[in-house]
């Protein structure tokens, strides 16, 4: 006779295993999609080839942005497109090119220090590792601006230089349809949520780039959810990217 597991244990293990299998399946589909876009690029694949040299984001995360922009425009969600943390500008360029592809336009706000990642804080559980990346992911302001000029989307873009903690509290953004958070650290992610979440329209798309890679970003997101009692379905994009619809 075997002992029964504590109540709930098997259920929790089952849910964890289902999640693991789902993510493995999603990763397989991502690889398949990447191969297909390389061999026979469609609407996204053609744009991906243009912007990927200027982005550190994966194929699935860029595709998440592409679909997110398409989605908010199709559903007529009001607001601008906002990116917090742009590095070399590839993802923001994708936003503009996606709008042009479907023959519409939205204002695009691009926030970054344009001097690389700032220092993390003690709120980052992986502080010792994170601090070694200070200054990484740098995109020079003029270089990024030239990229937007190259893709002929500069007229729709507002670039804002500085730390999020300094620039977002005085932001002129009124309403957001899609918000992309790529600030890596806890404090950067927290201030973006604190200052911009309420400006995201109901039904707007929010994508976070560092959920699986940096513990600080994940911690900030769930602290914010807990504080606001927010419950959403976090869509798995790849090992680190997540996306959700604002209730």
matplotlib code that plots the C-alpha trace (Angstrom):
import matplotlib.pyplot as plt

x = [0.0, 1.4, 1.0, -1.2, 0.5, -0.7, -3.9, -3.2, 0.4, -0.4, -2.6, 0.2, 2.7, 0.2, -0.2, 3.5, 4.1, 1.4, 3.0, 6.4, 5.0, 3.1, 6.2, 8.2, 5.5, 5.5, 9.3, 8.9, 6.3, 8.6, 11.5, 9.2, 7.9, 11.4, 12.4, 9.3, 9.9, 13.5, 12.6, 9.3, 8.8, 5.3, 4.1, 6.0, 9.0, 9.8, 9.7, 11.7, 14.6, 14.7, 14.7, 16.4, 20.0, 19.0, 17.4, 18.4, 14.9, 14.1, 12.0, 9.0, 9.2, 9.4, 6.5, 4.6, 5.0, 4.0, 0.8, 0.2, 0.3, -1.9, -4.3, -4.8, -5.3, -7.8, -9.8, -9.5, -7.9, -7.2, -3.8, -0.2, 2.5, 5.2, 8.5, 10.5, 14.0, 14.8, 18.6, 19.4, 15.8, 14.8, 11.6, 10.3, 11.1, 9.0, 6.1, 6.3, 6.8, 3.8, 1.6, 2.8, 2.2, -1.5, -1.7, -2.3, -0.2, 0.1, 2.4, 5.4, 7.1, 10.6, 12.2, 15.8, 18.9, 20.7, 23.7, 23.2, 21.6, 21.7, 22.8, 20.4, 19.4, 19.2, 15.6, 17.0, 17.4, 20.2, 22.0, 25.5, 25.1, 23.0, 25.5, 28.0, 25.7, 25.6, 26.2, 25.2, 22.5, 23.5, 22.0, 23.4, 20.6, 21.7, 22.3, 18.7, 17.3, 19.1, 17.5, 14.0, 14.9, 16.1, 12.8, 10.9, 9.0, 10.7, 7.8, 5.7, 8.4, 9.0, 12.4, 12.8, 16.3, 17.0, 16.2, 12.6, 12.5, 13.1, 11.3, 8.1, 6.6, 6.5, 5.5, 3.0, 1.5, -2.3, -3.4, -1.6, -2.7, 0.5, 3.2, 6.5, 8.6, 12.3, 13.9, 15.6, 15.8, 13.3, 13.2, 13.0, 10.1, 8.3, 8.4, 7.1, 4.2, 3.6, 3.6, 2.1, -0.2, -3.2, -2.7, -3.1, -6.5, -8.7, -8.0, -4.5, -1.5, 1.4, 4.5, 7.4, 10.7, 12.7, 10.2, 12.1, 15.7, 16.0, 14.4, 14.0, 11.7, 9.6, 9.5, 8.4, 5.6, 4.1, 4.5, 2.6, -0.1, -0.4, -0.6, -3.4, -5.1, -4.6, -5.3, -4.3, -3.3, 0.4, 0.9, 4.1, 6.1, 9.5, 11.6, 11.7, 8.9, 5.4, 2.4, -1.1, -4.2, -5.1, -8.5]
y = [0.0, 3.4, 6.6, 9.3, 12.6, 15.6, 17.2, 19.4, 18.1, 16.0, 18.7, 21.3, 18.9, 18.2, 22.0, 22.5, 19.7, 20.9, 24.3, 22.8, 20.8, 23.8, 25.9, 23.1, 23.0, 26.8, 26.7, 24.1, 26.2, 29.2, 27.3, 26.2, 29.7, 31.1, 28.6, 29.3, 33.1, 32.5, 30.3, 31.9, 35.1, 36.5, 39.8, 39.5, 37.7, 40.5, 43.1, 40.8, 40.6, 44.4, 45.1, 42.0, 43.4, 46.3, 44.4, 42.1, 40.6, 37.1, 36.2, 35.2, 38.5, 40.6, 38.6, 39.4, 43.1, 42.7, 40.9, 43.2, 46.3, 44.6, 43.5, 46.9, 48.6, 45.9, 46.2, 50.0, 50.3, 53.9, 55.2, 55.5, 52.8, 53.1, 51.3, 51.7, 50.5, 50.5, 49.8, 50.1, 50.8, 47.6, 46.9, 50.4, 50.4, 47.3, 49.1, 51.9, 49.5, 47.4, 50.5, 51.4, 47.9, 48.1, 51.7, 53.4, 55.5, 55.8, 58.0, 56.0, 57.0, 55.6, 56.0, 55.1, 56.4, 55.9, 55.3, 51.6, 49.9, 51.8, 50.2, 47.7, 48.1, 45.8, 45.1, 42.9, 39.4, 38.7, 42.0, 40.5, 39.3, 42.2, 44.8, 43.4, 44.4, 48.1, 50.1, 47.1, 47.2, 50.7, 52.4, 55.9, 58.5, 59.7, 56.2, 55.2, 58.4, 57.6, 54.1, 55.6, 58.0, 55.1, 53.3, 56.5, 56.4, 59.3, 61.6, 59.3, 58.8, 60.8, 59.9, 60.7, 60.4, 59.8, 57.5, 56.3, 57.6, 61.1, 61.1, 59.1, 61.2, 64.3, 62.3, 63.9, 60.6, 60.6, 57.1, 53.9, 51.1, 49.0, 49.2, 47.3, 47.1, 46.3, 47.8, 44.6, 45.7, 45.8, 49.6, 50.3, 47.9, 49.1, 52.8, 52.0, 50.2, 52.8, 55.7, 54.1, 51.2, 53.5, 55.1, 51.8, 51.5, 48.6, 45.9, 47.3, 45.1, 45.0, 43.0, 42.5, 41.4, 40.3, 38.2, 35.0, 36.4, 38.9, 38.2, 41.9, 42.5, 39.4, 40.5, 44.0, 42.8, 40.5, 43.0, 45.5, 42.8, 42.1, 45.7, 46.4, 43.0, 42.5, 39.1, 38.5, 35.6, 35.9, 34.7, 32.8, 34.1, 32.5, 31.7, 35.3, 37.2, 37.5, 39.4, 40.2, 42.2, 44.9, 44.1]
z = [0.0, -1.0, 0.9, -0.8, -1.5, 0.4, -0.8, -3.8, -4.4, -7.5, -8.9, -8.6, -10.1, -12.9, -13.6, -13.6, -16.0, -18.3, -18.3, -19.1, -22.0, -23.3, -23.3, -25.0, -27.6, -28.0, -28.4, -31.1, -32.9, -32.6, -34.2, -37.0, -37.5, -37.6, -40.3, -42.3, -42.2, -43.3, -46.2, -47.3, -45.5, -45.2, -43.8, -40.6, -42.1, -44.5, -41.7, -39.4, -42.0, -42.0, -38.3, -36.8, -37.4, -35.1, -32.3, -29.5, -29.3, -30.5, -33.5, -31.2, -29.2, -32.3, -33.7, -30.5, -31.0, -34.7, -33.8, -30.9, -33.1, -35.7, -32.9, -31.3, -34.7, -35.9, -32.6, -32.8, -29.3, -28.7, -27.9, -28.9, -29.2, -26.4, -25.9, -22.7, -23.5, -27.2, -27.4, -31.2, -32.1, -34.1, -32.2, -32.3, -36.1, -36.4, -34.8, -37.4, -40.3, -39.1, -39.1, -42.6, -43.8, -42.8, -44.1, -40.8, -38.4, -34.6, -32.6, -31.3, -28.0, -27.5, -24.0, -23.3, -21.6, -25.0, -22.8, -22.1, -19.1, -15.8, -12.6, -11.0, -7.4, -4.3, -5.3, -8.1, -6.7, -9.2, -8.4, -8.4, -12.0, -13.1, -12.1, -14.5, -17.4, -16.5, -19.7, -22.0, -24.6, -25.7, -28.7, -29.5, -29.8, -33.2, -34.5, -33.5, -35.0, -38.3, -38.3, -38.0, -40.9, -42.9, -42.5, -43.1, -39.8, -38.0, -38.4, -36.2, -33.5, -30.3, -28.8, -25.1, -23.6, -19.9, -17.0, -16.8, -13.2, -14.6, -17.9, -17.3, -14.5, -16.8, -19.9, -22.3, -23.2, -22.8, -23.8, -24.8, -27.1, -26.8, -24.2, -24.5, -21.4, -21.9, -18.9, -17.5, -13.9, -11.0, -10.6, -14.3, -14.8, -11.6, -12.6, -16.1, -14.6, -12.0, -14.4, -17.6, -16.7, -16.0, -19.4, -21.2, -22.7, -21.6, -24.2, -24.8, -25.2, -22.7, -23.5, -21.1, -22.5, -19.5, -17.5, -17.8, -18.0, -15.2, -11.8, -11.0, -13.9, -13.0, -9.3, -10.2, -12.4, -9.8, -7.0, -9.2, -9.9, -6.2, -5.2, -7.7, -7.4, -11.1, -12.6, -16.2, -18.5, -19.2, -22.7, -23.2, -26.2, -25.5, -22.4, -21.3, -23.2, -21.9, -23.2, -21.8, -22.5, -20.0, -18.4]

ax = plt.figure().add_subplot(projection="3d")
ax.plot(x, y, z, "-o")
ax.set_aspect("equal")
plt.show()
